[in-house]
Amino acid sequence: MLAACQTLTQTQAPNDSERMFAAFSNLYDADPADPSMVEDLAKFCDGWQAAHEHEQEAGATANAFPLKMRDRPGAPTVARIREAFEKSIADTPALQAHTDCQAVMVEGVFSHYANVRTDILWIGFALGMRAAAMLAEEERQKPDSTLNVMARLLHDQITANQAAWIEWQHGAGAEAAMAWVQNGLIGPGHIPDEDEPYGREAQAWFDANCAEPLPQCFCGRPSNIGWMAQGFCCKAHHDQASGERAKVGAGCRQFR
């Protein structure tokens, strides 16, 4: 931030708002409500104001800041960002002395802040929030992100409880059903419809509906978790496939 302030020199071109903004946006990486940032932000805002006044003294046409925040799909709305921005200022007395949140409305829609220092701070804050949201979304998309790992665990917990209900109704009763309930912290979710595939088979239901379903057996059913390394739904099909492989192997040896 201080480096951005240092770009303001007496020899710079009068209308240099784009270079100033680039310096600001490249260095802006913290919440302006952070007490450690207040002094640097204030210096930056004062520097921007000095540049703006220099433009006017030089007889240049006073230009509005060249950027206007607009709503974008999947990003925090301008209204939501503005709410957070003004709350940050309200919660930080040291910033209040350097800002004026008088808004300029165009056709009933927020356009910018009338005070130049406040507007540059607003743009930086808004872009910072959007960048943070984009990075957070990228992080959420990673398979090993905490959110996705927890989502899979929760999904499998619910699936296990659904399997417990099936076991209770169509299997070996309550005692066997409780074996499916891994920790009892959540309920069974919706009760599976008996007409759904494997709606009356607890093990097959879980195998087919866990967050990362097991591969199908050659018969089309989901492979059983007990045979997941081989990809078979039951011991009989494992033995059948093993026998066929043994026959093929014997035939190859005879051919040799």
Secondary structure, DSSP 8 states (H G I E B T S, - for coil): -HHHHHT--TTS-S--HHHHHHHHHHH--S-TTSHHHHHHHHHHHHHHHHHHHHHHHTT------S------TTS--HHHHHHHHHHHHHT-HHHHTT----EEEETTEEEEESSHHHHHHHHHHHHHHHHHHHHHHHHHHSTTSHHHHHHHHHHHHHHHHHHHHHHHHHSS-HHHHHTT-SS-SS---S---TTSTTTT-HHHHHHHHSSS---B-TTSSB--GGGTTTT-SSHHHHHHHHHHHHHHHHHHHHH-
